[in-house]
């Protein structure tokens, strides 16, 4: 989120993991969001897909890899930071990937797209990183472009094994691009959250399309760790970083207490026409009202606004938690959010270096224990994450023979809270 209001049409996409009252939740919350935003028109697409244990982390089979070419020699390495190590420890079967989708009329030449991805990767070293031990290393290899048939991606339910293919395994790629043929054509940019956040992936994605049109690519200026970004912003503002507050599981999960068995992933997409000032505050109030009382909503803040001239693809987010009273309306929530932004409450020391001493399998096992507790109690450290990704111009994603008609994100989700709502605006 940047410190300004929205006046553009809104696209909403939400992702959550869990069980419990999913059938009731599937329809009721999107209906309330649509009605609460006073939309002129709306449509709903959702996914409710089981993830059996045998499929967790399984690679997609039969999907041809069009390109995985070496674009330049290895030239970069740095230690993985505590925050990135924490992201890499996400239990298998849970989505921690940024997935940005462009739909459109016409077709994209896979060979031309592969060449554009290779060109852009030379200016975005974050797309070429691989994990070797506790270091990020520039592999010198461009992200793979995979071509899938329409039957491989259920466009109505947003359901596909392609969305659950693991990234950032030891020595494996952290980014890839999927081209799903059919009507509409869908191009999906995937990046592990340990190497990119959504705004960083959007920067990479836009530059790939520039390369596809034969335009000059404007690359990233650096690949700092989340901790370094936070420290740089605090220094620019003349502020000291304070330790983050420990999370407390005190707010009811929107999914209720989950039943036993493997967790289920659900993606939902909603498009709402019109202009929606203070849409983050409005949606935060609606999701809190859904639990029938007070609550707290986490709102990511894009730190790039404090670093003019720096083009960063790595994670550059802070977080504010907005407590919402049962009797407050969205105007109260909006005022609280502005206060939190004005007071720079999103600046906090990130990561515990002690995390780096724990092997990923052990850290992953500890997180599973935490998640089991969340599911049994039905409590989270926030009701939801509500993230504003800003505005895109669909014209930026045009190419020879391809015209973009829709843009949405299938976001990642933490163990708690179990709901992540991502807001985006598209100029049509």
C-alpha positions as CSV (number, residue, x, y, z in Angstrom):
1,X,0.0,0.0,0.0
2,X,1.1,3.5,-0.8
3,X,-0.1,6.5,1.2
4,X,-2.8,7.7,-1.2
5,X,-6.4,6.8,-2.0
6,X,-7.8,5.0,-5.0
7,X,-10.1,6.4,-7.6
8,X,-9.9,3.6,-10.2
9,X,-11.9,0.5,-11.0
10,X,-11.0,-2.3,-8.7
11,X,-10.0,-5.9,-9.3
12,X,-10.0,-8.1,-6.2
13,X,-8.4,-11.5,-6.0
14,X,-8.2,-13.5,-2.7
15,X,-6.4,-16.6,-1.7
16,X,-6.7,-18.6,1.5
17,X,-5.7,-22.0,2.8
18,X,-7.6,-23.9,5.4
19,X,-10.7,-25.9,6.1
20,X,-13.6,-25.5,8.4
21,X,-16.6,-23.5,7.2
22,X,-15.3,-23.1,3.7
23,X,-18.7,-23.8,2.0
24,X,-20.3,-21.0,3.9
25,X,-17.3,-18.7,3.5
26,X,-17.0,-19.3,-0.2
27,X,-20.0,-17.3,-1.1
28,X,-20.9,-15.1,1.9
29,X,-17.8,-13.0,2.2
30,X,-17.5,-12.1,-1.5
31,X,-21.1,-11.1,-1.5
32,X,-20.6,-8.7,1.4
33,X,-17.5,-7.2,-0.2
34,X,-19.3,-6.6,-3.4
35,X,-22.3,-5.0,-1.7
36,X,-20.1,-3.0,0.7
37,X,-18.2,-1.4,-2.2
38,X,-21.3,-0.3,-4.0
39,X,-20.2,-1.9,-7.2
40,X,-22.1,-1.5,-10.4
41,X,-21.3,-5.0,-11.7
42,X,-19.5,-7.9,-10.3
43,X,-18.5,-11.5,-11.2
44,X,-17.1,-14.3,-9.2
45,X,-14.6,-17.0,-10.0
46,X,-13.3,-19.3,-7.3
47,X,-11.2,-22.4,-6.7
48,X,-11.7,-25.0,-4.0
49,X,-9.1,-27.5,-4.7
50,X,-7.9,-30.4,-2.6
51,X,-4.2,-30.9,-2.1
52,X,-3.7,-34.6,-1.2
53,X,-0.4,-35.4,0.6
54,X,0.8,-37.3,-2.4
55,X,0.6,-34.2,-4.6
56,X,2.3,-31.8,-2.3
57,X,5.4,-30.3,-3.9
58,X,5.0,-32.6,-7.0
59,X,6.4,-31.2,-10.2
60,X,4.1,-30.6,-13.1
61,X,4.5,-33.5,-15.5
62,X,4.2,-33.3,-19.3
63,X,4.6,-29.5,-19.5
64,X,7.3,-28.7,-22.0
65,X,10.0,-26.3,-21.0
66,X,10.5,-24.1,-23.9
67,X,13.7,-22.3,-22.7
68,X,16.0,-22.4,-19.8
69,X,19.0,-20.7,-21.5
70,X,22.1,-19.3,-19.8
71,X,21.9,-15.6,-20.2
72,X,25.2,-14.6,-18.6
73,X,27.9,-16.0,-16.3
74,X,27.4,-16.2,-12.6
75,X,28.2,-12.8,-11.1
76,X,26.4,-12.4,-7.8
77,X,26.0,-14.1,-4.5
78,X,25.0,-13.1,-0.9
79,X,23.9,-14.8,2.3
80,X,20.2,-15.6,2.6
81,X,18.7,-13.3,5.2
82,X,16.6,-14.5,8.2
83,X,13.4,-13.3,6.6
84,X,14.1,-15.1,3.4
85,X,15.1,-18.2,5.3
86,X,11.8,-18.1,7.1
87,X,9.9,-17.8,3.8
88,X,11.9,-20.8,2.4
89,X,10.7,-22.9,5.4
90,X,7.0,-22.7,4.4
91,X,5.5,-26.3,4.8
92,X,5.1,-28.1,1.5
93,X,1.7,-27.8,0.0
94,X,1.2,-24.2,1.1
95,X,1.5,-21.4,-1.5
96,X,4.3,-18.9,-0.8
97,X,4.7,-17.9,-4.4
98,X,3.8,-14.6,-6.1
99,X,1.6,-15.5,-9.2
100,X,0.7,-12.6,-11.5
101,X,-1.8,-13.5,-14.3
102,X,-2.4,-11.6,-17.6
103,X,-5.3,-12.7,-19.7
104,X,-5.9,-11.5,-23.3
105,X,-7.2,-12.0,-26.8
106,X,-4.9,-13.5,-29.4
107,X,-1.8,-15.6,-28.9
108,X,1.8,-15.0,-27.7
109,X,4.6,-16.6,-29.6
110,X,6.3,-18.8,-27.0
111,X,9.7,-18.5,-28.7
112,X,9.4,-14.7,-28.7
113,X,8.3,-14.7,-25.1
114,X,11.3,-16.9,-24.1
115,X,13.7,-14.5,-25.8
116,X,12.1,-11.6,-24.0
117,X,12.4,-13.4,-20.6
118,X,16.0,-14.0,-21.4
119,X,16.6,-10.4,-22.3
120,X,14.9,-9.1,-19.2
121,X,16.7,-11.6,-16.9
122,X,20.0,-9.9,-17.8
123,X,18.7,-6.7,-16.1
124,X,16.9,-8.5,-13.2
125,X,19.4,-10.8,-11.5
126,X,16.7,-11.7,-8.9
127,X,15.0,-13.8,-11.5
128,X,18.1,-16.0,-11.9
129,X,18.9,-16.7,-8.3
130,X,19.1,-20.2,-7.0
131,X,19.7,-21.4,-3.4
132,X,22.9,-23.1,-2.6
133,X,23.1,-23.9,1.1
134,X,22.5,-20.6,2.9
135,X,23.5,-18.4,-0.1
136,X,21.7,-16.9,-3.1
137,X,23.8,-17.4,-6.2
138,X,23.2,-16.0,-9.7
139,X,22.8,-19.1,-11.8
140,X,23.2,-17.0,-15.0
141,X,20.2,-18.9,-16.3
142,X,16.9,-17.2,-17.4
143,X,13.7,-18.4,-15.9
144,X,12.0,-21.2,-17.8
145,X,9.0,-20.6,-20.0
146,X,6.5,-23.4,-19.9
147,X,3.7,-23.9,-22.4
148,X,0.5,-25.6,-21.2
149,X,-2.7,-26.5,-23.0
150,X,-6.0,-25.0,-22.0
151,X,-7.0,-28.3,-20.3
152,X,-4.1,-28.0,-17.9
153,X,-5.6,-24.8,-16.3
154,X,-9.2,-24.7,-15.1
155,X,-10.0,-21.0,-15.7
156,X,-13.3,-21.1,-13.9
157,X,-12.0,-22.6,-10.7
158,X,-8.4,-21.2,-11.0
159,X,-7.3,-24.7,-10.3
160,X,-4.1,-26.3,-11.7
161,X,-1.1,-28.3,-10.5
162,X,0.9,-25.6,-12.4
163,X,0.1,-23.2,-9.6
164,X,1.6,-25.5,-7.0
165,X,4.9,-26.5,-8.7
166,X,7.6,-25.9,-6.1
167,X,10.1,-23.1,-6.7
168,X,13.3,-22.3,-4.9
169,X,14.3,-25.9,-4.0
170,X,18.0,-26.4,-3.4
171,X,19.7,-25.5,-6.7
172,X,16.4,-25.0,-8.5
173,X,14.9,-21.9,-10.1
174,X,13.0,-19.4,-8.1
175,X,11.0,-17.9,-11.0
176,X,9.2,-19.2,-14.1
177,X,6.7,-18.1,-16.7
178,X,3.7,-20.1,-17.8
179,X,1.8,-19.7,-21.1
180,X,-1.6,-21.3,-21.0
181,X,-3.1,-21.6,-24.5
182,X,-6.8,-21.3,-25.2
183,X,-9.4,-18.5,-25.0
184,X,-8.3,-16.4,-23.3
185,X,-4.6,-16.8,-23.5
186,X,-3.2,-16.6,-19.9
187,X,0.4,-15.7,-19.1
188,X,1.4,-16.4,-15.5
189,X,4.6,-15.0,-13.9
190,X,5.6,-17.0,-10.8
191,X,8.2,-16.1,-8.3
192,X,9.0,-17.4,-4.8
193,X,8.3,-14.8,-2.2
194,X,11.8,-15.3,-0.8
195,X,13.3,-13.6,-3.9
196,X,10.4,-11.2,-4.9
197,X,7.3,-9.6,-3.5
198,X,4.3,-8.7,-5.7
199,X,5.5,-5.2,-6.5
200,X,8.9,-6.6,-7.5
201,X,7.4,-9.3,-9.7
202,X,5.1,-6.7,-11.3
203,X,8.3,-4.7,-12.2
204,X,9.9,-7.7,-13.8
205,X,6.7,-8.7,-15.6
206,X,6.2,-5.3,-17.2
207,X,9.8,-5.2,-18.4
208,X,9.4,-8.7,-20.1
209,X,6.5,-7.3,-22.1
210,X,8.7,-4.3,-23.0
211,X,11.3,-6.6,-24.3
212,X,8.6,-8.6,-26.1
213,X,7.7,-5.4,-28.0
214,X,11.3,-4.6,-28.8
215,X,11.5,-1.7,-26.3
216,X,14.4,-1.0,-24.0
217,X,14.4,-2.8,-20.6
218,X,14.7,-0.8,-17.4
219,X,16.4,-3.2,-15.0
220,X,16.6,-3.4,-11.3
221,X,19.3,-1.4,-9.6
222,X,20.1,-3.9,-6.8
223,X,18.9,-7.0,-5.0
224,X,19.1,-6.2,-1.3
225,X,17.6,-8.3,1.5
226,X,14.4,-7.3,3.2
227,X,16.4,-6.4,6.3
228,X,18.6,-4.1,4.3
229,X,15.6,-2.4,2.7
230,X,14.0,-1.8,6.0
231,X,17.3,-0.4,7.5
232,X,17.8,1.9,4.4
233,X,14.3,3.3,4.7
234,X,14.6,4.0,8.5
235,X,17.9,5.7,7.9
236,X,16.4,8.0,5.2
237,X,13.6,8.9,7.5
238,X,16.0,9.4,10.5
239,X,14.2,6.8,12.6
240,X,15.4,3.9,14.7
241,X,14.1,0.4,14.1
242,X,12.3,-1.2,17.0
243,X,11.9,-4.9,17.5
244,X,8.6,-6.2,16.0
245,X,5.9,-7.2,18.4
246,X,5.4,-11.0,19.0
247,X,2.4,-12.4,17.2
248,X,-0.6,-13.3,19.4
249,X,-3.2,-15.7,18.3
250,X,-6.3,-13.9,19.5
251,X,-8.5,-13.3,16.5
252,X,-11.0,-15.8,15.1
253,X,-10.1,-17.4,11.7
254,X,-12.6,-16.6,9.0
255,X,-12.5,-20.3,8.2
256,X,-13.3,-21.4,11.7
257,X,-11.8,-24.5,13.3
258,X,-10.4,-26.7,10.5
259,X,-11.2,-30.4,10.3
260,X,-8.5,-33.0,10.4
261,X,-6.7,-34.0,7.2
262,X,-4.8,-32.2,4.5
263,X,-5.4,-28.5,4.1
264,X,-7.2,-27.2,1.0
265,X,-6.3,-24.3,-1.1
266,X,-8.9,-21.9,-2.5
267,X,-8.3,-19.1,-5.0
268,X,-11.0,-16.6,-5.7
269,X,-11.2,-13.7,-8.2
270,X,-13.7,-10.9,-8.2
271,X,-13.9,-7.9,-10.5
272,X,-15.8,-4.8,-9.4
273,X,-16.4,-1.9,-11.7
274,X,-16.4,1.7,-10.5
275,X,-14.3,4.0,-8.4
276,X,-13.7,3.0,-4.8
277,X,-11.9,5.6,-2.6
278,X,-10.4,4.1,0.6
279,X,-11.0,0.6,-0.7
280,X,-8.5,-1.0,1.7
281,X,-10.2,0.4,4.7
282,X,-13.6,-0.6,3.4
283,X,-12.6,-4.2,2.8
284,X,-10.8,-4.4,6.1
285,X,-14.0,-3.3,7.8
286,X,-16.1,-5.8,5.9
287,X,-13.9,-8.8,6.7
288,X,-13.7,-7.9,10.3
289,X,-17.5,-7.5,10.5
290,X,-17.8,-11.0,9.0
291,X,-16.4,-12.5,12.3
292,X,-19.1,-10.7,14.2
293,X,-17.0,-8.4,16.4
294,X,-13.7,-6.5,16.7
295,X,-10.7,-7.7,14.9
296,X,-7.3,-6.7,13.5
297,X,-6.3,-6.6,9.8
298,X,-2.7,-6.6,8.5
299,X,-1.9,-4.2,5.7
300,X,1.4,-4.4,3.8
301,X,3.2,-1.2,3.0
302,X,5.4,-0.8,-0.1
303,X,8.7,0.7,1.1
304,X,9.8,1.6,-2.4
305,X,8.0,4.9,-2.0
306,X,10.8,6.0,0.4
307,X,13.6,4.9,-2.0
308,X,13.2,7.1,-5.1
309,X,15.3,6.0,-8.0
310,X,15.8,2.5,-6.7
311,X,14.3,-0.3,-8.7
312,X,14.1,-3.3,-6.4
313,X,12.5,-6.7,-7.1
314,X,13.3,-8.3,-3.7
315,X,10.8,-8.1,-0.9
316,X,10.5,-4.5,0.2
317,X,7.4,-4.4,2.4
318,X,6.6,-3.3,5.9
319,X,3.4,-4.2,7.8
320,X,0.9,-2.3,9.9
321,X,-1.8,-3.9,12.0
322,X,-5.0,-2.0,12.2
323,X,-7.3,-2.8,15.2
324,X,-10.9,-2.4,14.3
325,X,-13.7,-1.9,16.9
326,X,-17.0,-3.6,16.6
327,X,-18.8,-0.2,16.4
328,X,-16.4,1.4,13.9
329,X,-17.2,2.1,10.3
330,X,-14.8,2.3,7.3
331,X,-14.1,6.0,8.0
332,X,-12.8,5.1,11.4
333,X,-10.7,2.3,9.9
334,X,-9.3,4.7,7.2
335,X,-8.4,7.3,9.9
336,X,-6.5,4.6,11.9
337,X,-4.7,3.4,8.8
338,X,-3.6,6.9,7.9
339,X,-2.4,7.4,11.5
340,X,-0.4,4.2,11.3
341,X,1.2,5.3,8.0
342,X,2.0,8.8,9.3
343,X,3.6,7.4,12.4
344,X,5.7,4.9,10.2
345,X,4.4,2.0,12.3
346,X,5.4,-0.3,9.5
347,X,9.1,0.2,10.3
348,X,10.3,-2.7,12.5
349,X,13.4,-4.8,12.8
350,X,13.0,-7.9,10.6
351,X,14.1,-11.5,11.2
352,X,15.9,-13.2,14.0
353,X,19.4,-14.3,13.0
354,X,19.0,-17.3,15.2
355,X,16.6,-18.6,12.5
356,X,19.7,-19.2,10.3
357,X,21.0,-21.7,12.7
358,X,18.0,-24.0,12.2
359,X,18.0,-26.3,9.2
360,X,15.1,-25.8,6.9
361,X,13.5,-29.2,7.7
362,X,13.5,-28.5,11.4
363,X,12.2,-25.0,10.9
364,X,9.5,-26.3,8.6
365,X,8.5,-28.9,11.2
366,X,8.2,-26.2,13.9
367,X,5.9,-24.2,11.6
368,X,3.7,-27.2,11.0
369,X,3.3,-27.5,14.8
370,X,2.2,-23.8,14.9
371,X,-0.2,-24.3,12.1
372,X,-1.8,-27.4,13.8
373,X,-2.4,-25.2,16.8
374,X,-4.0,-22.5,14.6
375,X,-6.3,-25.0,13.0
376,X,-7.3,-26.6,16.3
377,X,-8.0,-23.3,18.1
378,X,-9.4,-21.4,15.1
379,X,-7.4,-18.4,16.1
380,X,-5.0,-16.2,14.1
381,X,-2.8,-13.2,14.7
382,X,-5.0,-11.2,12.4
383,X,-8.4,-11.7,10.7
384,X,-6.8,-11.2,7.2
385,X,-4.1,-9.5,5.2
386,X,-5.5,-6.8,2.9
387,X,-2.9,-5.8,0.3
388,X,-3.2,-3.0,-2.3
389,X,-1.0,-3.7,-5.4
390,X,-1.8,-0.4,-7.0
391,X,-2.8,0.3,-10.6
392,X,-1.7,-1.4,-13.9
393,X,-2.4,-0.2,-17.4
394,X,-3.4,-3.2,-19.6
395,X,-1.7,-1.5,-22.5
396,X,1.6,-2.2,-20.8
397,X,0.9,-5.9,-21.4
398,X,0.2,-5.9,-25.1
399,X,2.3,-7.7,-27.7
400,X,2.3,-8.5,-31.4
401,X,-1.0,-10.4,-31.8
402,X,-1.9,-10.2,-28.2
403,X,-4.2,-7.7,-26.3
404,X,-4.5,-7.9,-22.6
405,X,-8.0,-7.8,-21.2
406,X,-7.6,-8.7,-17.5
407,X,-5.0,-8.7,-14.8
408,X,-5.0,-10.4,-11.4
409,X,-2.9,-11.9,-8.7
410,X,-3.1,-15.3,-7.0
411,X,-1.3,-14.3,-3.9
412,X,0.7,-16.2,-1.4
413,X,-0.5,-16.8,2.2
414,X,1.1,-17.2,5.6
415,X,0.2,-19.8,8.1
416,X,-1.7,-17.1,10.0
417,X,-3.8,-15.3,9.0
418,X,-5.4,-17.8,6.6
419,X,-6.9,-15.2,4.2
420,X,-5.0,-12.9,1.9
421,X,-7.0,-10.3,-0.1
422,X,-5.1,-8.6,-2.9
423,X,-6.5,-5.5,-4.5
424,X,-5.5,-4.3,-7.9
425,X,-6.8,-1.7,-10.4
426,X,-6.6,-2.1,-14.2
427,X,-6.9,0.7,-16.7
428,X,-8.9,-0.8,-19.6
